[in-house]
Amino acid sequence: MRKQTKKISGWQRRINTQAGRAELGFYMLIPFLRGKAVTVDLRIQLVSEHALARGHRRKFKEIH
C-alpha cells in the first residue's frame, strides 16, 4: 500500500469516527463537513486571539 493511500484511509477513518457512522453517504457527508468548516474557522479565530491554546498530545508534552 502506498503512503498516499494510507494517509487517505486514515483521514476517512477519522471522519467516519467523528460522524459516528462506518460509512457516510454523500448527502450525510456534506452537512458534516460544513459543520467542521465552521468549527475550523472558529478555532482559527480563537487561536489568533490567544483565547485557545493549540492542543498537544500528552506524549509530545512529556518529551518537550
C-alpha positions in Angstrom: 0.0 0.0 0.0 1.4 3.4 -1.0 2.0 6.1 1.6 -0.7 8.4 0.0 -3.3 5.7 0.2 -2.6 5.2 3.9 -3.0 8.9 4.5 -6.3 8.9 2.8 -7.5 5.8 4.6 -6.6 7.5 7.9 -8.5 10.6 7.0 -11.6 8.7 6.0 -11.4 6.6 9.3 -11.1 9.8 11.4 -14.1 11.4 9.6 -16.2 8.3 10.0 -15.3 8.0 13.7 -16.2 11.7 14.4 -19.5 11.3 12.5 -20.4 8.2 14.4 -21.0 6.0 11.4 -19.0 3.5 9.5 -19.8 4.8 6.0 -21.3 8.2 5.3 -23.3 8.7 2.2 -22.7 11.8 0.1 -25.8 13.7 1.4 -24.8 13.0 5.0 -21.2 13.9 4.4 -21.8 17.4 3.1 -23.6 18.8 6.2 -21.0 17.1 8.4 -18.1 18.7 6.5 -19.8 22.1 6.5 -20.1 21.9 10.3 -16.4 21.0 10.5 -15.5 24.0 8.4 -17.4 26.4 10.8 -15.6 24.8 13.7 -12.2 25.3 12.0 -12.9 29.0 11.3 -13.9 29.5 15.0 -10.7 27.7 16.2 -8.5 29.8 13.9 -10.1 33.0 15.3 -9.7 31.8 18.9 -6.1 30.8 18.5 -5.2 34.1 16.8 -6.8 35.9 19.8 -4.9 33.7 22.2 -8.2 32.5 23.7 -7.5 28.9 22.8 -4.2 27.2 23.1 -3.1 24.7 20.5 -3.6 21.1 21.7 -0.7 18.8 22.1 -0.7 15.1 22.6 0.3 14.0 26.1 3.4 12.1 24.9 4.7 15.2 23.0 4.3 17.3 26.1 6.3 14.8 28.2 9.1 14.8 25.6 9.3 18.6 25.2 
